Amino acid sequence: MGVHVTSAPEKMAGRERKDRFRIGWQAAALALASGLIFPVHAADFTISGHAETWQDDNLFRKPDPDRQSDRIYAASLGGMLRLNGKGMTGDIGGELNRSWFGRNDYLNNNGYIVTGSVTRPKGRLTFDLSASRQRRLSDFSEIFSSGKNMQTFTQADGQMRLALAGDFRAVIGGSLMRNENSSALAAGYNTSGAIAGLGYYPSTGNYITLLFQRSTSRGIGRQPVHIAGNEQIYRQDYAESRIGVAIHYQYSALLLLDGRIGHLSRDDKSIFNKNFSGLVGDVSVTWRPRRTIEFVARTGRQLQSDGYIYSDSIRQDFVTLLAGSAVTNCLQAELSGSYAREHFVYDVLAPQPVEPRTDRLWRLKGGLSYALSSRIALRLDGRREWRHSTENSYRYTATAAILGLKITLGQDKKMSR
């Protein structure tokens, strides 16, 4: 089945635009206020920044001879305020960033991130609440276009746990996310969800929770697309139900197991009618053979890719291996490798009709962190990516180098790396 986007973006009424702006900044304001709802006993402030450069040999995901490489530069400056109150911790943070493209300067952009969270880990009622707003350039790994698309995400989520008899707790929660895109190639969507469950939380710190989750997603706008030579109107529209279990089990001081496994059923109500039913989730195992050495293995399946251009019909199976070590009191090192297999059932955003395809992505990453003092640390990271695909257009390699600086201020004299 081939899909081809054919029209310009839908024009929105001024009233709708004002509503979107208001909703987004209300969520961001909530994120900032969330850290201030309890008495503050102590506060720590962290300033961080980084400079980055990377080379992409097929920036717009096109076949030969139209492949185009580019070198991209980026810089950011941000801060995080941690507030410690009576039994609770709040974080308020933000970042401003800028990206420059060597050969495609029309893609130069400014982005930002605003986040806030509040956590109460102990007591009869415990909870984790967070909200954020982010603006960034979309990932070309999914949009398959040379156009500039700026994405804005506004989201909030939370979970509360109420003690019942013994070590059993009732669990309730919910989430909201709005994805807005500046390009005609991605209409954006609203997603909301709610969860309920019952968990066993003994004093050992381990837990097991049975959860039921229900969520829906609805496209903000409509897109005319060609299907088998006929023009139809596409709008993302689905509902899904998930039942599963979350496990946190510390077998010993050396071994930790974390898992979230469930069965997902998705009812796709759009014109593509691509339903899904099957296992999703992830499992990670952490092994610490020595106090200064850690190994982590993680594997799983999800039904949404990292780019968030559109969220349905991209199934990803992945595995990640990570090793970290405190080489000295001042120097820490990390090395990781990952593999992901992404299957695209259909492609709304393709510049020309394409068949469903499968991509394979490999990534190697290494990092060094050096503490210049108890409050100042430098970090250097390198990354190499390879993507192979059943469609030649989407193959690429990318190499990145990142230099970061972190400064911690406040009462806590210990550097948090």
PETAUR-V545627 format. One record per residue. N is the residue number from 1. RES is the residue in one small letter. NEAR is the number of other C-alpha atoms within 12 Angstrom. Layout:
<<N	RES	NEAR> <N	RES	NEAR>>
This chain:
<<1	m	23> <2	g	25> <3	v	31> <4	h	30> <5	v	34> <6	t	27> <7	s	23> <8	a	17> <9	p	21> <10	e	20> <11	k	18> <12	m	16> <13	a	10> <14	g	10> <15	r	11> <16	e	14> <17	r	15> <18	k	13> <19	d	14> <20	r	26> <21	f	20> <22	r	15> <23	i	26> <24	g	31> <25	w	27> <26	q	22> <27	a	32> <28	a	33> <29	a	28> <30	l	29> <31	a	35> <32	l	33> <33	a	26> <34	s	32> <35	g	34> <36	l	28> <37	i	24> <38	f	20> <39	p	16> <40	v	20> <41	h	18> <42	a	21> <43	a	25> <44	d	29> <45	f	29> <46	t	34> <47	i	28> <48	s	32> <49	g	29> <50	h	30> <51	a	26> <52	e	29> <53	t	28> <54	w	30> <55	q	27> <56	d	31> <57	d	29> <58	n	33> <59	l	37> <60	f	32> <61	r	34> <62	k	28> <63	p	19> <64	d	17> <65	p	11> <66	d	16> <67	r	22> <68	q	24> <69	s	25> <70	d	26> <71	r	27> <72	i	30> <73	y	30> <74	a	31> <75	a	29> <76	s	27> <77	l	26> <78	g	27> <79	g	29> <80	m	32> <81	l	32> <82	r	35> <83	l	35> <84	n	29> <85	g	22> <86	k	20> <87	g	22> <88	m	30> <89	t	34> <90	g	40> <91	d	36> <92	i	35> <93	g	37> <94	g	32> <95	e	28> <96	l	24> <97	n	28> <98	r	27> <99	s	28> <100	w	25> <101	f	25> <102	g	21> <103	r	17> <104	n	21> <105	d	17> <106	y	16> <107	l	29> <108	n	25> <109	n	26> <110	n	24> <111	g	28> <112	y	30> <113	i	33> <114	v	38> <115	t	38> <116	g	38> <117	s	39> <118	v	39> <119	t	32> <120	r	27> <121	p	23> <122	k	20> <123	g	20> <124	r	20> <125	l	22> <126	t	26> <127	f	30> <128	d	30> <129	l	35> <130	s	38> <131	a	40> <132	s	39> <133	r	37> <134	q	35> <135	r	31> <136	r	34> <137	l	36> <138	s	36> <139	d	26> <140	f	31> <141	s	37> <142	e	36> <143	i	37> <144	f	35> <145	s	29> <146	s	28> <147	g	26> <148	k	27> <149	n	32> <150	m	33> <151	q	35> <152	t	38> <153	f	40> <154	t	41> <155	q	39> <156	a	39> <157	d	30> <158	g	29> <159	q	29> <160	m	31> <161	r	32> <162	l	28> <163	a	23> <164	l	17> <165	a	14> <166	g	14> <167	d	23> <168	f	23> <169	r	29> <170	a	30> <171	v	32> <172	i	31> <173	g	30> <174	g	29> <175	s	29> <176	l	29> <177	m	34> <178	r	38> <179	n	37> <180	e	38> <181	n	37> <182	s	27> <183	s	29> <184	a	32> <185	l	39> <186	a	44> <187	a	41> <188	g	40> <189	y	34> <190	n	35> <191	t	34> <192	s	27> <193	g	29> <194	a	28> <195	i	29> <196	a	28> <197	g	29> <198	l	29> <199	g	31> <200	y	30> <201	y	32> <202	p	19> <203	s	12> <204	t	13> <205	g	18> <206	n	22> <207	y	26> <208	i	29> <209	t	33> <210	l	28> <211	l	31> <212	f	30> <213	q	29> <214	r	29> <215	s	28> <216	t	31> <217	s	31> <218	r	31> <219	g	31> <220	i	30> <221	g	29> <222	r	30> <223	q	32> <224	p	27> <225	v	33> <226	h	28> <227	i	25> <228	a	15> <229	g	13> <230	n	15> <231	e	18> <232	q	22> <233	i	24> <234	y	35> <235	r	30> <236	q	34> <237	d	32> <238	y	33> <239	a	30> <240	e	30> <241	s	29> <242	r	33> <243	i	29> <244	g	30> <245	v	30> <246	a	29> <247	i	29> <248	h	27> <249	y	27> <250	q	23> <251	y	19> <252	s	15> <253	a	15> <254	l	20> <255	l	22> <256	l	26> <257	l	27> <258	d	29> <259	g	30> <260	r	30> <261	i	29> <262	g	28> <263	h	26> <264	l	27> <265	s	26> <266	r	30> <267	d	26> <268	d	26> <269	k	22> <270	s	25> <271	i	25> <272	f	28> <273	n	20> <274	k	25> <275	n	25> <276	f	26> <277	s	21> <278	g	21> <279	l	25> <280	v	30> <281	g	31> <282	d	29> <283	v	28> <284	s	29> <285	v	28> <286	t	30> <287	w	27> <288	r	25> <289	p	18> <290	r	16> <291	r	16> <292	t	21> <293	i	22> <294	e	28> <295	f	27> <296	v	30> <297	a	29> <298	r	30> <299	t	27> <300	g	27> <301	r	31> <302	q	33> <303	l	35> <304	q	23> <305	s	27> <306	d	21> <307	g	27> <308	y	34> <309	i	42> <310	y	41> <311	s	40> <312	d	42> <313	s	35> <314	i	33> <315	r	34> <316	q	31> <317	d	29> <318	f	31> <319	v	28> <320	t	29> <321	l	27> <322	l	29> <323	a	29> <324	g	29> <325	s	27> <326	a	23> <327	v	19> <328	t	15> <329	n	17> <330	c	25> <331	l	23> <332	q	27> <333	a	30> <334	e	30> <335	l	27> <336	s	28> <337	g	26> <338	s	30> <339	y	28> <340	a	31> <341	r	29> <342	e	32> <343	h	29> <344	f	33> <345	v	28> <346	y	31> <347	d	37> <348	v	46> <349	l	35> <350	a	36> <351	p	27> <352	q	21> <353	p	23> <354	v	28> <355	e	21> <356	p	23> <357	r	28> <358	t	28> <359	d	32> <360	r	31> <361	l	30> <362	w	29> <363	r	30> <364	l	26> <365	k	29> <366	g	28> <367	g	28> <368	l	29> <369	s	33> <370	y	30> <371	a	29> <372	l	19> <373	s	21> <374	s	22> <375	r	27> <376	i	26> <377	a	30> <378	l	31> <379	r	31> <380	l	29> <381	d	30> <382	g	27> <383	r	29> <384	r	27> <385	e	28> <386	w	26> <387	r	31> <388	h	26> <389	s	27> <390	t	19> <391	e	25> <392	n	22> <393	s	31> <394	y	34> <395	r	34> <396	y	35> <397	t	30> <398	a	30> <399	t	29> <400	a	28> <401	a	27> <402	i	29> <403	l	28> <404	g	31> <405	l	31> <406	k	32> <407	i	32> <408	t	30> <409	l	25> <410	g	23> <411	q	18> <412	d	18> <413	k	17> <414	k	20> <415	m	27> <416	s	26> <417	r	27>>
